[in-house]
């Protein structure tokens, strides 16, 4: 599935099952909430934070999908094609950082 197709599927879902989009400010707050849930899992799985009983059944992939879902909702609301934006962003990073990281001794 392409990013463009995913944005269209989400738009269809929102307009049928979800009734309508939450406003942009609400979706921004929801995005931060979902990113926080990913951070919580990362801190426990890969960091030094201890798991709680309520953390045992949390699925990292599902939480990342929640982040992607809300991000795509915001992109739809702001009329942004994320597939095109990502391609342009990678081009920008390649032009800007093409050799910068090769010379970083911390990455060797």
C-alpha positions in Angstrom: 0.0 0.0 0.0 1.4 3.4 -0.9 1.1 6.4 1.5 -1.2 8.1 -0.9 -3.6 5.0 -0.9 -3.4 4.9 2.9 -4.5 8.6 3.1 -7.4 7.9 0.8 -8.4 4.8 2.9 -8.3 6.8 6.1 -10.3 9.6 4.5 -13.0 7.0 3.5 -13.0 5.5 6.9 -13.3 8.8 8.7 -16.2 9.9 6.4 -18.1 6.6 6.9 -17.3 4.9 10.2 -15.7 7.9 12.0 -18.5 10.3 11.0 -16.2 13.3 10.5 -12.6 14.5 11.3 -11.9 15.9 14.7 -10.7 19.5 14.3 -7.0 20.0 13.6 -6.2 21.1 17.2 -7.8 18.0 18.6 -6.0 15.8 16.2 -2.7 17.5 17.0 -3.3 16.8 20.7 -4.2 13.2 19.8 -1.0 12.8 17.8 1.0 13.9 20.8 -0.9 11.4 23.0 -0.2 8.6 20.6 3.5 9.5 20.3 3.7 9.5 24.1 2.3 6.0 24.1 5.1 4.9 21.7 7.6 6.6 23.9 6.3 4.8 26.9 6.7 1.4 25.2 10.2 2.3 24.0 11.3 3.4 27.5 10.2 0.1 28.9 11.3 -2.2 26.1 14.6 -0.6 25.1 15.3 1.8 27.9 15.7 1.4 31.6 12.1 1.9 32.7 10.4 -1.0 34.4 7.2 -2.5 33.0 3.9 -2.1 34.9 1.3 -4.9 34.9 -0.9 -2.7 32.6 2.0 -2.5 30.0 2.3 -6.3 29.4 -0.2 -6.5 26.5 0.7 -3.3 24.7 1.7 -3.8 21.0 4.4 -1.4 19.7 3.3 -1.9 16.0 -0.3 -1.1 16.9 0.8 2.1 18.7 2.9 3.2 15.8 0.0 2.6 13.5 -2.1 4.9 15.8 0.6 7.6 15.3 0.5 7.1 11.5 -3.3 7.1 11.4 -3.6 10.5 13.2 -0.7 12.0 11.2 -2.5 11.0 8.0 -5.8 12.5 9.3 -3.9 15.8 9.9 -2.3 15.6 6.4 -5.8 15.0 4.9 -7.2 18.0 6.8 -4.3 20.2 5.7 -4.4 19.0 2.1 -0.9 17.5 2.3 0.1 14.5 0.1 2.4 12.8 2.6 3.9 10.6 -0.2 5.0 13.7 -2.1 6.1 15.4 1.0 8.3 12.5 2.1 9.9 12.2 -1.3 10.8 15.9 -1.2 12.0 15.6 2.4 14.3 12.7 1.6 15.7 14.7 -1.3 16.4 17.6 1.0 18.1 15.4 3.5 20.2 13.8 0.9 21.4 17.1 -0.5 22.0 18.6 3.0 23.4 15.5 4.7 24.9 13.5 1.9 28.4 13.3 3.4 27.9 14.9 6.9 27.2 11.6 8.7 30.0 9.7 6.9 32.5 11.9 8.7 31.0 11.5 12.2 33.3 9.4 14.3 30.4 8.6 16.7 28.7 6.6 14.0 31.6 4.3 13.2 
